[in-house]
C-alpha cells in the first residue's frame, strides 16, 4: 500500500538521511573499542554501540540499494549526465548492486563479530541458521557484484567482491575449524568489527565522493584507502593479541 505523493525517490532520500545519522554515530563509536583499553567498560559500551549502529546502518543501506535498483535515474538525478556513471545500468551496478553487497557485508561482519565475543567459550553456537544464512547471502552478493563488474566493465567492483569471498571463507573456517586456538575468538572478533568499519568507511568515502567530486567516484585510491588502513589495524591487533598470549604463557 503506497502513500499518495510519496515516491521511491522520497523513500530513498529518507533512508539516506537515516543512513547518514546512524552511520556517522557508528563511525565515531568505531574508534572507542579500536583505540581504547581492551576489555574495559568503555570498550564494551563503545563496541556495543558500534555494532548496533552497523546493523541499523546496513539495513538502511539495503533499502537505499533496492530503491536504486527500482529507479536508478530518479534516485540519482545529479548523475544523469555523468560521462561514466550516467546510464541506468551503471547506476544499478554501483549504487544498487554494489551498495547492496556492502550493506550485507557490514551486517554480516557486525553480527559475526558480536557472536564471536558472545559465544567465545561455545563456538558451535555461532553455527546458528541466521549466522550461516548471512554467510550464504554474502557469498551470493559478492558473486553478483563480480558479475556486475563484468557486465558494466568496471574491474573495481570485481576487486571489491574479493573482500566478501574472503570474509565468508575465514568466517566459516573459524566456525568449523577442528581445534582453534583458545584466543582465536578474540582475533576473529577484532577482524569482524574492524572489517565492518572498513565497509562503512569505504561506502562513506566512495559514495560521498560522488556528490562532492563525481569525477573521482571510480578512483581506485579512494576505495582502497579505508581497506588499507583497516587491514593494517587488523594485522596490528592480531599480532598484539598473540604476542600477549605468548608472553603470558
Biotite code that builds the C-alpha atoms (Angstrom):
import biotite.structure as struc

atoms = struc.array([
    struc.Atom([0.000, 0.000, 0.000], chain_id="A", res_id=1, res_name="UNK", atom_name="CA", element="C"),
    struc.Atom([1.597, 3.278, -1.100], chain_id="A", res_id=2, res_name="UNK", atom_name="CA", element="C"),
    struc.Atom([1.202, 6.712, 0.468], chain_id="A", res_id=3, res_name="UNK", atom_name="CA", element="C"),
    struc.Atom([-0.228, 9.257, -2.017], chain_id="A", res_id=4, res_name="UNK", atom_name="CA", element="C"),
    struc.Atom([2.519, 11.598, -3.200], chain_id="A", res_id=5, res_name="UNK", atom_name="CA", element="C"),
    struc.Atom([5.298, 9.554, -1.543], chain_id="A", res_id=6, res_name="UNK", atom_name="CA", element="C"),
    struc.Atom([7.592, 8.271, -4.283], chain_id="A", res_id=7, res_name="UNK", atom_name="CA", element="C"),
    struc.Atom([10.583, 5.951, -4.475], chain_id="A", res_id=8, res_name="UNK", atom_name="CA", element="C"),
    struc.Atom([12.980, 8.961, -4.549], chain_id="A", res_id=9, res_name="UNK", atom_name="CA", element="C"),
    struc.Atom([11.257, 10.300, -1.417], chain_id="A", res_id=10, res_name="UNK", atom_name="CA", element="C"),
    struc.Atom([11.802, 6.981, 0.347], chain_id="A", res_id=11, res_name="UNK", atom_name="CA", element="C"),
    struc.Atom([15.377, 6.901, -0.928], chain_id="A", res_id=12, res_name="UNK", atom_name="CA", element="C"),
    struc.Atom([16.203, 10.340, 0.483], chain_id="A", res_id=13, res_name="UNK", atom_name="CA", element="C"),
    struc.Atom([14.581, 9.466, 3.820], chain_id="A", res_id=14, res_name="UNK", atom_name="CA", element="C"),
    struc.Atom([16.718, 6.327, 4.021], chain_id="A", res_id=15, res_name="UNK", atom_name="CA", element="C"),
    struc.Atom([19.827, 8.317, 3.066], chain_id="A", res_id=16, res_name="UNK", atom_name="CA", element="C"),
    struc.Atom([19.192, 10.770, 5.911], chain_id="A", res_id=17, res_name="UNK", atom_name="CA", element="C"),
    struc.Atom([18.744, 7.947, 8.431], chain_id="A", res_id=18, res_name="UNK", atom_name="CA", element="C"),
    struc.Atom([21.769, 6.141, 6.991], chain_id="A", res_id=19, res_name="UNK", atom_name="CA", element="C"),
    struc.Atom([23.978, 9.208, 7.412], chain_id="A", res_id=20, res_name="UNK", atom_name="CA", element="C"),
    struc.Atom([22.918, 9.785, 11.023], chain_id="A", res_id=21, res_name="UNK", atom_name="CA", element="C"),
    struc.Atom([23.363, 6.197, 12.212], chain_id="A", res_id=22, res_name="UNK", atom_name="CA", element="C"),
    struc.Atom([26.471, 5.690, 10.090], chain_id="A", res_id=23, res_name="UNK", atom_name="CA", element="C"),
    struc.Atom([28.122, 8.822, 11.477], chain_id="A", res_id=24, res_name="UNK", atom_name="CA", element="C"),
    struc.Atom([27.463, 7.688, 15.051], chain_id="A", res_id=25, res_name="UNK", atom_name="CA", element="C"),
    struc.Atom([28.876, 4.268, 14.216], chain_id="A", res_id=26, res_name="UNK", atom_name="CA", element="C"),
    struc.Atom([31.980, 5.673, 12.563], chain_id="A", res_id=27, res_name="UNK", atom_name="CA", element="C"),
    struc.Atom([32.774, 7.756, 15.632], chain_id="A", res_id=28, res_name="UNK", atom_name="CA", element="C"),
    struc.Atom([31.998, 4.860, 18.003], chain_id="A", res_id=29, res_name="UNK", atom_name="CA", element="C"),
    struc.Atom([34.296, 2.627, 15.923], chain_id="A", res_id=30, res_name="UNK", atom_name="CA", element="C"),
    struc.Atom([37.394, 4.277, 17.397], chain_id="A", res_id=31, res_name="UNK", atom_name="CA", element="C"),
    struc.Atom([36.362, 3.733, 21.027], chain_id="A", res_id=32, res_name="UNK", atom_name="CA", element="C"),
    struc.Atom([36.984, -0.051, 21.091], chain_id="A", res_id=33, res_name="UNK", atom_name="CA", element="C"),
    struc.Atom([39.749, 0.138, 18.472], chain_id="A", res_id=34, res_name="UNK", atom_name="CA", element="C"),
    struc.Atom([41.786, 2.840, 20.204], chain_id="A", res_id=35, res_name="UNK", atom_name="CA", element="C"),
    struc.Atom([40.786, 2.365, 23.834], chain_id="A", res_id=36, res_name="UNK", atom_name="CA", element="C"),
    struc.Atom([41.843, -0.045, 26.562], chain_id="A", res_id=37, res_name="UNK", atom_name="CA", element="C"),
    struc.Atom([40.597, -3.508, 25.703], chain_id="A", res_id=38, res_name="UNK", atom_name="CA", element="C"),
    struc.Atom([38.088, -5.254, 27.946], chain_id="A", res_id=39, res_name="UNK", atom_name="CA", element="C"),
    struc.Atom([37.061, -2.222, 29.976], chain_id="A", res_id=40, res_name="UNK", atom_name="CA", element="C"),
    struc.Atom([33.576, -0.795, 30.425], chain_id="A", res_id=41, res_name="UNK", atom_name="CA", element="C"),
    struc.Atom([34.172, 1.933, 27.831], chain_id="A", res_id=42, res_name="UNK", atom_name="CA", element="C"),
    struc.Atom([35.424, -0.651, 25.344], chain_id="A", res_id=43, res_name="UNK", atom_name="CA", element="C"),
    struc.Atom([32.331, -2.806, 25.807], chain_id="A", res_id=44, res_name="UNK", atom_name="CA", element="C"),
    struc.Atom([29.927, 0.129, 25.654], chain_id="A", res_id=45, res_name="UNK", atom_name="CA", element="C"),
    struc.Atom([31.599, 1.588, 22.576], chain_id="A", res_id=46, res_name="UNK", atom_name="CA", element="C"),
    struc.Atom([31.692, -1.802, 20.887], chain_id="A", res_id=47, res_name="UNK", atom_name="CA", element="C"),
    struc.Atom([28.017, -2.440, 21.603], chain_id="A", res_id=48, res_name="UNK", atom_name="CA", element="C"),
    struc.Atom([27.044, 0.983, 20.237], chain_id="A", res_id=49, res_name="UNK", atom_name="CA", element="C"),
    struc.Atom([29.180, 0.470, 17.140], chain_id="A", res_id=50, res_name="UNK", atom_name="CA", element="C"),
    struc.Atom([27.707, -2.986, 16.475], chain_id="A", res_id=51, res_name="UNK", atom_name="CA", element="C"),
    struc.Atom([24.137, -1.719, 16.849], chain_id="A", res_id=52, res_name="UNK", atom_name="CA", element="C"),
    struc.Atom([24.781, 1.219, 14.536], chain_id="A", res_id=53, res_name="UNK", atom_name="CA", element="C"),
    struc.Atom([26.369, -1.018, 11.913], chain_id="A", res_id=54, res_name="UNK", atom_name="CA", element="C"),
    struc.Atom([23.361, -3.338, 11.902], chain_id="A", res_id=55, res_name="UNK", atom_name="CA", element="C"),
    struc.Atom([20.943, -0.422, 11.570], chain_id="A", res_id=56, res_name="UNK", atom_name="CA", element="C"),
    struc.Atom([23.084, 1.447, 9.024], chain_id="A", res_id=57, res_name="UNK", atom_name="CA", element="C"),
    struc.Atom([23.475, -1.687, 6.934], chain_id="A", res_id=58, res_name="UNK", atom_name="CA", element="C"),
    struc.Atom([19.710, -2.209, 6.976], chain_id="A", res_id=59, res_name="UNK", atom_name="CA", element="C"),
    struc.Atom([19.116, 1.345, 5.761], chain_id="A", res_id=60, res_name="UNK", atom_name="CA", element="C"),
    struc.Atom([21.692, 0.760, 3.016], chain_id="A", res_id=61, res_name="UNK", atom_name="CA", element="C"),
    struc.Atom([19.793, -2.322, 1.867], chain_id="A", res_id=62, res_name="UNK", atom_name="CA", element="C"),
    struc.Atom([16.698, -0.151, 1.462], chain_id="A", res_id=63, res_name="UNK", atom_name="CA", element="C"),
    struc.Atom([18.683, 2.509, -0.424], chain_id="A", res_id=64, res_name="UNK", atom_name="CA", element="C"),
    struc.Atom([20.099, -0.064, -2.806], chain_id="A", res_id=65, res_name="UNK", atom_name="CA", element="C"),
    struc.Atom([16.661, -1.527, -3.525], chain_id="A", res_id=66, res_name="UNK", atom_name="CA", element="C"),
    struc.Atom([15.322, 1.964, -4.283], chain_id="A", res_id=67, res_name="UNK", atom_name="CA", element="C"),
    struc.Atom([18.211, 2.493, -6.703], chain_id="A", res_id=68, res_name="UNK", atom_name="CA", element="C"),
    struc.Atom([17.580, -0.831, -8.422], chain_id="A", res_id=69, res_name="UNK", atom_name="CA", element="C"),
    struc.Atom([13.920, 0.113, -8.857], chain_id="A", res_id=70, res_name="UNK", atom_name="CA", element="C"),
    struc.Atom([14.503, 3.694, -10.054], chain_id="A", res_id=71, res_name="UNK", atom_name="CA", element="C"),
    struc.Atom([18.199, 4.397, -10.784], chain_id="A", res_id=72, res_name="UNK", atom_name="CA", element="C"),
    struc.Atom([17.835, 7.720, -12.594], chain_id="A", res_id=73, res_name="UNK", atom_name="CA", element="C"),
    struc.Atom([15.117, 9.087, -10.335], chain_id="A", res_id=74, res_name="UNK", atom_name="CA", element="C"),
    struc.Atom([17.144, 8.389, -7.188], chain_id="A", res_id=75, res_name="UNK", atom_name="CA", element="C"),
    struc.Atom([20.378, 9.801, -8.671], chain_id="A", res_id=76, res_name="UNK", atom_name="CA", element="C"),
    struc.Atom([19.316, 12.664, -10.999], chain_id="A", res_id=77, res_name="UNK", atom_name="CA", element="C"),
    struc.Atom([22.570, 14.553, -10.297], chain_id="A", res_id=78, res_name="UNK", atom_name="CA", element="C"),
    struc.Atom([24.455, 11.792, -12.124], chain_id="A", res_id=79, res_name="UNK", atom_name="CA", element="C"),
    struc.Atom([22.158, 11.554, -15.146], chain_id="A", res_id=80, res_name="UNK", atom_name="CA", element="C"),
    struc.Atom([24.677, 13.367, -17.369], chain_id="A", res_id=81, res_name="UNK", atom_name="CA", element="C"),
    struc.Atom([27.845, 11.973, -15.823], chain_id="A", res_id=82, res_name="UNK", atom_name="CA", element="C"),
    struc.Atom([30.060, 10.567, -18.622], chain_id="A", res_id=83, res_name="UNK", atom_name="CA", element="C"),
    struc.Atom([30.869, 7.368, -16.708], chain_id="A", res_id=84, res_name="UNK", atom_name="CA", element="C"),
    struc.Atom([28.019, 6.907, -14.258], chain_id="A", res_id=85, res_name="UNK", atom_name="CA", element="C"),
    struc.Atom([25.019, 8.389, -16.060], chain_id="A", res_id=86, res_name="UNK", atom_name="CA", element="C"),
    struc.Atom([23.484, 5.238, -17.518], chain_id="A", res_id=87, res_name="UNK", atom_name="CA", element="C"),
    struc.Atom([20.808, 3.260, -15.696], chain_id="A", res_id=88, res_name="UNK", atom_name="CA", element="C"),
    struc.Atom([22.940, 0.107, -15.969], chain_id="A", res_id=89, res_name="UNK", atom_name="CA", element="C"),
    struc.Atom([25.944, 1.769, -14.322], chain_id="A", res_id=90, res_name="UNK", atom_name="CA", element="C"),
    struc.Atom([23.847, 3.327, -11.553], chain_id="A", res_id=91, res_name="UNK", atom_name="CA", element="C"),
    struc.Atom([22.239, -0.028, -10.809], chain_id="A", res_id=92, res_name="UNK", atom_name="CA", element="C"),
    struc.Atom([25.618, -1.771, -10.772], chain_id="A", res_id=93, res_name="UNK", atom_name="CA", element="C"),
    struc.Atom([27.376, 0.663, -8.428], chain_id="A", res_id=94, res_name="UNK", atom_name="CA", element="C"),
    struc.Atom([24.663, 2.288, -6.311], chain_id="A", res_id=95, res_name="UNK", atom_name="CA", element="C"),
    struc.Atom([22.310, -0.659, -6.439], chain_id="A", res_id=96, res_name="UNK", atom_name="CA", element="C"),
    struc.Atom([24.116, -3.992, -6.522], chain_id="A", res_id=97, res_name="UNK", atom_name="CA", element="C"),
    struc.Atom([27.424, -2.909, -5.001], chain_id="A", res_id=98, res_name="UNK", atom_name="CA", element="C"),
    struc.Atom([25.733, -0.927, -2.240], chain_id="A", res_id=99, res_name="UNK", atom_name="CA", element="C"),
    struc.Atom([23.557, -3.968, -1.506], chain_id="A", res_id=100, res_name="UNK", atom_name="CA", element="C"),
    struc.Atom([26.718, -6.084, -1.329], chain_id="A", res_id=101, res_name="UNK", atom_name="CA", element="C"),
    struc.Atom([28.469, -3.626, 1.024], chain_id="A", res_id=102, res_name="UNK", atom_name="CA", element="C"),
    struc.Atom([25.354, -3.426, 3.201], chain_id="A", res_id=103, res_name="UNK", atom_name="CA", element="C"),
    struc.Atom([25.201, -7.224, 3.538], chain_id="A", res_id=104, res_name="UNK", atom_name="CA", element="C"),
    struc.Atom([28.958, -7.310, 4.194], chain_id="A", res_id=105, res_name="UNK", atom_name="CA", element="C"),
    struc.Atom([28.566, -4.754, 7.000], chain_id="A", res_id=106, res_name="UNK", atom_name="CA", element="C"),
    struc.Atom([25.674, -6.606, 8.640], chain_id="A", res_id=107, res_name="UNK", atom_name="CA", element="C"),
    struc.Atom([27.479, -9.937, 8.241], chain_id="A", res_id=108, res_name="UNK", atom_name="CA", element="C"),
    struc.Atom([30.674, -8.736, 9.902], chain_id="A", res_id=109, res_name="UNK", atom_name="CA", element="C"),
    struc.Atom([28.946, -6.827, 12.705], chain_id="A", res_id=110, res_name="UNK", atom_name="CA", element="C"),
    struc.Atom([26.738, -9.790, 13.614], chain_id="A", res_id=111, res_name="UNK", atom_name="CA", element="C"),
    struc.Atom([29.545, -12.346, 13.297], chain_id="A", res_id=112, res_name="UNK", atom_name="CA", element="C"),
    struc.Atom([31.892, -10.211, 15.406], chain_id="A", res_id=113, res_name="UNK", atom_name="CA", element="C"),
    struc.Atom([29.266, -9.895, 18.127], chain_id="A", res_id=114, res_name="UNK", atom_name="CA", element="C"),
    struc.Atom([28.662, -13.658, 18.116], chain_id="A", res_id=115, res_name="UNK", atom_name="CA", element="C"),
    struc.Atom([32.387, -14.336, 18.423], chain_id="A", res_id=116, res_name="UNK", atom_name="CA", element="C"),
    struc.Atom([32.624, -12.478, 21.707], chain_id="A", res_id=117, res_name="UNK", atom_name="CA", element="C"),
    struc.Atom([29.236, -13.655, 22.990], chain_id="A", res_id=118, res_name="UNK", atom_name="CA", element="C"),
    struc.Atom([29.980, -17.325, 22.328], chain_id="A", res_id=119, res_name="UNK", atom_name="CA", element="C"),
    struc.Atom([33.723, -17.272, 22.889], chain_id="A", res_id=120, res_name="UNK", atom_name="CA", element="C"),
    struc.Atom([33.543, -20.446, 25.007], chain_id="A", res_id=121, res_name="UNK", atom_name="CA", element="C"),
    struc.Atom([30.862, -22.129, 22.885], chain_id="A", res_id=122, res_name="UNK", atom_name="CA", element="C"),
    struc.Atom([31.903, -21.595, 19.284], chain_id="A", res_id=123, res_name="UNK", atom_name="CA", element="C"),
    struc.Atom([29.346, -24.090, 17.964], chain_id="A", res_id=124, res_name="UNK", atom_name="CA", element="C"),
    struc.Atom([26.558, -21.647, 18.873], chain_id="A", res_id=125, res_name="UNK", atom_name="CA", element="C"),
    struc.Atom([27.891, -19.426, 16.111], chain_id="A", res_id=126, res_name="UNK", atom_name="CA", element="C"),
    struc.Atom([26.697, -22.042, 13.620], chain_id="A", res_id=127, res_name="UNK", atom_name="CA", element="C"),
    struc.Atom([23.119, -20.837, 14.029], chain_id="A", res_id=128, res_name="UNK", atom_name="CA", element="C"),
    struc.Atom([20.860, -20.710, 10.976], chain_id="A", res_id=129, res_name="UNK", atom_name="CA", element="C"),
    struc.Atom([20.879, -16.908, 10.865], chain_id="A", res_id=130, res_name="UNK", atom_name="CA", element="C"),
    struc.Atom([24.672, -16.630, 11.005], chain_id="A", res_id=131, res_name="UNK", atom_name="CA", element="C"),
    struc.Atom([25.193, -19.349, 8.392], chain_id="A", res_id=132, res_name="UNK", atom_name="CA", element="C"),
    struc.Atom([22.423, -17.744, 6.343], chain_id="A", res_id=133, res_name="UNK", atom_name="CA", element="C"),
    struc.Atom([24.336, -14.457, 6.403], chain_id="A", res_id=134, res_name="UNK", atom_name="CA", element="C"),
    struc.Atom([27.416, -16.269, 5.078], chain_id="A", res_id=135, res_name="UNK", atom_name="CA", element="C"),
    struc.Atom([25.389, -17.698, 2.186], chain_id="A", res_id=136, res_name="UNK", atom_name="CA", element="C"),
    struc.Atom([23.762, -14.328, 1.496], chain_id="A", res_id=137, res_name="UNK", atom_name="CA", element="C"),
    struc.Atom([27.127, -12.568, 1.418], chain_id="A", res_id=138, res_name="UNK", atom_name="CA", element="C"),
    struc.Atom([28.542, -15.229, -0.891], chain_id="A", res_id=139, res_name="UNK", atom_name="CA", element="C"),
    struc.Atom([25.691, -14.639, -3.358], chain_id="A", res_id=140, res_name="UNK", atom_name="CA", element="C"),
    struc.Atom([26.025, -10.840, -3.054], chain_id="A", res_id=141, res_name="UNK", atom_name="CA", element="C"),
    struc.Atom([29.803, -10.978, -3.667], chain_id="A", res_id=142, res_name="UNK", atom_name="CA", element="C"),
    struc.Atom([29.356, -13.258, -6.695], chain_id="A", res_id=143, res_name="UNK", atom_name="CA", element="C"),
    struc.Atom([26.706, -10.927, -8.093], chain_id="A", res_id=144, res_name="UNK", atom_name="CA", element="C"),
    struc.Atom([28.981, -7.917, -7.529], chain_id="A", res_id=145, res_name="UNK", atom_name="CA", element="C"),
    struc.Atom([31.715, -9.661, -9.533], chain_id="A", res_id=146, res_name="UNK", atom_name="CA", element="C"),
    struc.Atom([29.180, -10.471, -12.269], chain_id="A", res_id=147, res_name="UNK", atom_name="CA", element="C"),
    struc.Atom([28.003, -6.850, -12.414], chain_id="A", res_id=148, res_name="UNK", atom_name="CA", element="C"),
    struc.Atom([31.652, -5.779, -12.743], chain_id="A", res_id=149, res_name="UNK", atom_name="CA", element="C"),
    struc.Atom([31.883, -7.945, -15.858], chain_id="A", res_id=150, res_name="UNK", atom_name="CA", element="C"),
    struc.Atom([28.611, -6.643, -17.296], chain_id="A", res_id=151, res_name="UNK", atom_name="CA", element="C"),
    struc.Atom([29.444, -2.928, -16.949], chain_id="A", res_id=152, res_name="UNK", atom_name="CA", element="C"),
    struc.Atom([33.212, -3.250, -17.451], chain_id="A", res_id=153, res_name="UNK", atom_name="CA", element="C"),
    struc.Atom([34.305, -1.836, -14.074], chain_id="A", res_id=154, res_name="UNK", atom_name="CA", element="C"),
    struc.Atom([37.063, -4.057, -12.598], chain_id="A", res_id=155, res_name="UNK", atom_name="CA", element="C"),
    struc.Atom([36.898, -2.121, -9.319], chain_id="A", res_id=156, res_name="UNK", atom_name="CA", element="C"),
    struc.Atom([33.606, -3.825, -8.485], chain_id="A", res_id=157, res_name="UNK", atom_name="CA", element="C"),
    struc.Atom([35.186, -7.204, -9.060], chain_id="A", res_id=158, res_name="UNK", atom_name="CA", element="C"),
    struc.Atom([38.088, -6.378, -6.775], chain_id="A", res_id=159, res_name="UNK", atom_name="CA", element="C"),
    struc.Atom([35.690, -5.243, -4.048], chain_id="A", res_id=160, res_name="UNK", atom_name="CA", element="C"),
    struc.Atom([33.866, -8.568, -4.271], chain_id="A", res_id=161, res_name="UNK", atom_name="CA", element="C"),
    struc.Atom([37.054, -10.373, -3.184], chain_id="A", res_id=162, res_name="UNK", atom_name="CA", element="C"),
    struc.Atom([36.574, -8.955, 0.319], chain_id="A", res_id=163, res_name="UNK", atom_name="CA", element="C"),
    struc.Atom([33.226, -10.721, 0.550], chain_id="A", res_id=164, res_name="UNK", atom_name="CA", element="C"),
    struc.Atom([34.635, -14.046, -0.622], chain_id="A", res_id=165, res_name="UNK", atom_name="CA", element="C"),
    struc.Atom([37.494, -13.765, 1.892], chain_id="A", res_id=166, res_name="UNK", atom_name="CA", element="C"),
    struc.Atom([35.080, -12.865, 4.686], chain_id="A", res_id=167, res_name="UNK", atom_name="CA", element="C"),
    struc.Atom([32.871, -15.908, 4.095], chain_id="A", res_id=168, res_name="UNK", atom_name="CA", element="C"),
    struc.Atom([35.892, -18.211, 3.801], chain_id="A", res_id=169, res_name="UNK", atom_name="CA", element="C"),
    struc.Atom([37.567, -17.020, 7.023], chain_id="A", res_id=170, res_name="UNK", atom_name="CA", element="C"),
    struc.Atom([34.298, -16.910, 8.980], chain_id="A", res_id=171, res_name="UNK", atom_name="CA", element="C"),
    struc.Atom([33.406, -20.495, 8.071], chain_id="A", res_id=172, res_name="UNK", atom_name="CA", element="C"),
    struc.Atom([36.982, -21.660, 8.621], chain_id="A", res_id=173, res_name="UNK", atom_name="CA", element="C"),
    struc.Atom([36.856, -20.445, 12.209], chain_id="A", res_id=174, res_name="UNK", atom_name="CA", element="C"),
    struc.Atom([33.347, -21.776, 12.853], chain_id="A", res_id=175, res_name="UNK", atom_name="CA", element="C"),
    struc.Atom([34.268, -25.272, 11.677], chain_id="A", res_id=176, res_name="UNK", atom_name="CA", element="C"),
    struc.Atom([37.977, -25.422, 12.479], chain_id="A", res_id=177, res_name="UNK", atom_name="CA", element="C"),
    struc.Atom([38.653, -28.661, 14.433], chain_id="A", res_id=178, res_name="UNK", atom_name="CA", element="C"),
    struc.Atom([40.841, -27.148, 17.153], chain_id="A", res_id=179, res_name="UNK", atom_name="CA", element="C"),
    struc.Atom([41.034, -23.331, 17.188], chain_id="A", res_id=180, res_name="UNK", atom_name="CA", element="C"),
    struc.Atom([43.487, -21.538, 19.460], chain_id="A", res_id=181, res_name="UNK", atom_name="CA", element="C"),
    struc.Atom([41.966, -20.532, 22.828], chain_id="A", res_id=182, res_name="UNK", atom_name="CA", element="C"),
    struc.Atom([42.356, -16.856, 21.934], chain_id="A", res_id=183, res_name="UNK", atom_name="CA", element="C"),
    struc.Atom([41.207, -17.158, 18.317], chain_id="A", res_id=184, res_name="UNK", atom_name="CA", element="C"),
    struc.Atom([37.691, -15.947, 19.128], chain_id="A", res_id=185, res_name="UNK", atom_name="CA", element="C"),
    struc.Atom([39.186, -12.567, 20.033], chain_id="A", res_id=186, res_name="UNK", atom_name="CA", element="C"),
    struc.Atom([41.187, -12.370, 16.811], chain_id="A", res_id=187, res_name="UNK", atom_name="CA", element="C"),
    struc.Atom([38.012, -13.132, 14.846], chain_id="A", res_id=188, res_name="UNK", atom_name="CA", element="C"),
    struc.Atom([36.036, -10.585, 16.857], chain_id="A", res_id=189, res_name="UNK", atom_name="CA", element="C"),
    struc.Atom([38.580, -7.894, 16.024], chain_id="A", res_id=190, res_name="UNK", atom_name="CA", element="C"),
    struc.Atom([38.742, -8.943, 12.364], chain_id="A", res_id=191, res_name="UNK", atom_name="CA", element="C"),
    struc.Atom([34.988, -8.767, 12.009], chain_id="A", res_id=192, res_name="UNK", atom_name="CA", element="C"),
    struc.Atom([34.302, -5.460, 13.730], chain_id="A", res_id=193, res_name="UNK", atom_name="CA", element="C"),
    struc.Atom([37.212, -3.652, 12.089], chain_id="A", res_id=194, res_name="UNK", atom_name="CA", element="C"),
    struc.Atom([36.033, -5.192, 8.815], chain_id="A", res_id=195, res_name="UNK", atom_name="CA", element="C"),
    struc.Atom([32.564, -3.736, 9.389], chain_id="A", res_id=196, res_name="UNK", atom_name="CA", element="C"),
    struc.Atom([34.190, -0.356, 9.977], chain_id="A", res_id=197, res_name="UNK", atom_name="CA", element="C"),
    struc.Atom([36.169, -0.713, 6.744], chain_id="A", res_id=198, res_name="UNK", atom_name="CA", element="C"),
    struc.Atom([32.981, -1.479, 4.845], chain_id="A", res_id=199, res_name="UNK", atom_name="CA", element="C"),
    struc.Atom([31.139, 1.588, 6.115], chain_id="A", res_id=200, res_name="UNK", atom_name="CA", element="C"),
    struc.Atom([34.117, 3.938, 5.762], chain_id="A", res_id=201, res_name="UNK", atom_name="CA", element="C"),
    struc.Atom([34.531, 2.698, 2.186], chain_id="A", res_id=202, res_name="UNK", atom_name="CA", element="C"),
    struc.Atom([30.877, 3.396, 1.437], chain_id="A", res_id=203, res_name="UNK", atom_name="CA", element="C"),
    struc.Atom([31.011, 6.844, 3.053], chain_id="A", res_id=204, res_name="UNK", atom_name="CA", element="C"),
    struc.Atom([34.200, 7.814, 1.218], chain_id="A", res_id=205, res_name="UNK", atom_name="CA", element="C"),
    struc.Atom([33.235, 6.418, -2.163], chain_id="A", res_id=206, res_name="UNK", atom_name="CA", element="C"),
    struc.Atom([29.534, 7.219, -2.333], chain_id="A", res_id=207, res_name="UNK", atom_name="CA", element="C"),
    struc.Atom([30.043, 10.542, -0.575], chain_id="A", res_id=208, res_name="UNK", atom_name="CA", element="C"),
    struc.Atom([32.670, 11.499, -3.127], chain_id="A", res_id=209, res_name="UNK", atom_name="CA", element="C"),
    struc.Atom([30.110, 11.051, -5.890], chain_id="A", res_id=210, res_name="UNK", atom_name="CA", element="C"),
    struc.Atom([28.199, 14.054, -4.601], chain_id="A", res_id=211, res_name="UNK", atom_name="CA", element="C"),
    struc.Atom([31.256, 16.222, -3.870], chain_id="A", res_id=212, res_name="UNK", atom_name="CA", element="C"),
    struc.Atom([33.612, 15.111, -6.667], chain_id="A", res_id=213, res_name="UNK", atom_name="CA", element="C"),
    struc.Atom([31.739, 12.963, -9.203], chain_id="A", res_id=214, res_name="UNK", atom_name="CA", element="C"),
    struc.Atom([34.801, 12.748, -11.437], chain_id="A", res_id=215, res_name="UNK", atom_name="CA", element="C"),
    struc.Atom([36.687, 10.932, -8.660], chain_id="A", res_id=216, res_name="UNK", atom_name="CA", element="C"),
    struc.Atom([33.936, 8.382, -7.988], chain_id="A", res_id=217, res_name="UNK", atom_name="CA", element="C"),
    struc.Atom([35.759, 5.431, -9.557], chain_id="A", res_id=218, res_name="UNK", atom_name="CA", element="C"),
    struc.Atom([39.270, 6.353, -8.435], chain_id="A", res_id=219, res_name="UNK", atom_name="CA", element="C"),
    struc.Atom([40.870, 3.148, -7.048], chain_id="A", res_id=220, res_name="UNK", atom_name="CA", element="C"),
    struc.Atom([42.807, 5.032, -4.366], chain_id="A", res_id=221, res_name="UNK", atom_name="CA", element="C"),
    struc.Atom([39.570, 6.374, -2.917], chain_id="A", res_id=222, res_name="UNK", atom_name="CA", element="C"),
    struc.Atom([38.195, 2.869, -2.478], chain_id="A", res_id=223, res_name="UNK", atom_name="CA", element="C"),
    struc.Atom([41.496, 1.355, -1.365], chain_id="A", res_id=224, res_name="UNK", atom_name="CA", element="C"),
    struc.Atom([42.340, 3.822, 1.432], chain_id="A", res_id=225, res_name="UNK", atom_name="CA", element="C"),
    struc.Atom([39.876, 2.524, 4.095], chain_id="A", res_id=226, res_name="UNK", atom_name="CA", element="C"),
    struc.Atom([40.698, -1.070, 3.151], chain_id="A", res_id=227, res_name="UNK", atom_name="CA", element="C"),
    struc.Atom([44.443, -0.491, 3.509], chain_id="A", res_id=228, res_name="UNK", atom_name="CA", element="C"),
    struc.Atom([44.117, 1.275, 6.870], chain_id="A", res_id=229, res_name="UNK", atom_name="CA", element="C"),
    struc.Atom([41.655, -1.329, 8.133], chain_id="A", res_id=230, res_name="UNK", atom_name="CA", element="C"),
    struc.Atom([43.837, -4.284, 7.159], chain_id="A", res_id=231, res_name="UNK", atom_name="CA", element="C"),
    struc.Atom([46.733, -2.615, 8.921], chain_id="A", res_id=232, res_name="UNK", atom_name="CA", element="C"),
    struc.Atom([44.649, -2.276, 12.096], chain_id="A", res_id=233, res_name="UNK", atom_name="CA", element="C"),
    struc.Atom([43.533, -5.916, 11.902], chain_id="A", res_id=234, res_name="UNK", atom_name="CA", element="C"),
    struc.Atom([47.093, -7.182, 11.478], chain_id="A", res_id=235, res_name="UNK", atom_name="CA", element="C"),
    struc.Atom([48.368, -4.924, 14.274], chain_id="A", res_id=236, res_name="UNK", atom_name="CA", element="C"),
    struc.Atom([45.747, -6.040, 16.784], chain_id="A", res_id=237, res_name="UNK", atom_name="CA", element="C"),
    struc.Atom([46.012, -9.733, 15.860], chain_id="A", res_id=238, res_name="UNK", atom_name="CA", element="C"),
    struc.Atom([49.766, -9.590, 16.354], chain_id="A", res_id=239, res_name="UNK", atom_name="CA", element="C"),
    struc.Atom([49.317, -7.803, 19.685], chain_id="A", res_id=240, res_name="UNK", atom_name="CA", element="C"),
    struc.Atom([46.834, -10.463, 20.867], chain_id="A", res_id=241, res_name="UNK", atom_name="CA", element="C"),
    struc.Atom([49.125, -13.377, 20.085], chain_id="A", res_id=242, res_name="UNK", atom_name="CA", element="C"),
    struc.Atom([52.190, -11.613, 21.490], chain_id="A", res_id=243, res_name="UNK", atom_name="CA", element="C"),
    struc.Atom([50.398, -11.015, 24.794], chain_id="A", res_id=244, res_name="UNK", atom_name="CA", element="C"),
    struc.Atom([49.274, -14.633, 24.858], chain_id="A", res_id=245, res_name="UNK", atom_name="CA", element="C"),
    struc.Atom([52.810, -15.848, 24.178], chain_id="A", res_id=246, res_name="UNK", atom_name="CA", element="C"),
    struc.Atom([54.322, -13.660, 26.899], chain_id="A", res_id=247, res_name="UNK", atom_name="CA", element="C"),
    struc.Atom([51.719, -14.666, 29.480], chain_id="A", res_id=248, res_name="UNK", atom_name="CA", element="C"),
    struc.Atom([52.104, -18.408, 28.871], chain_id="A", res_id=249, res_name="UNK", atom_name="CA", element="C"),
])
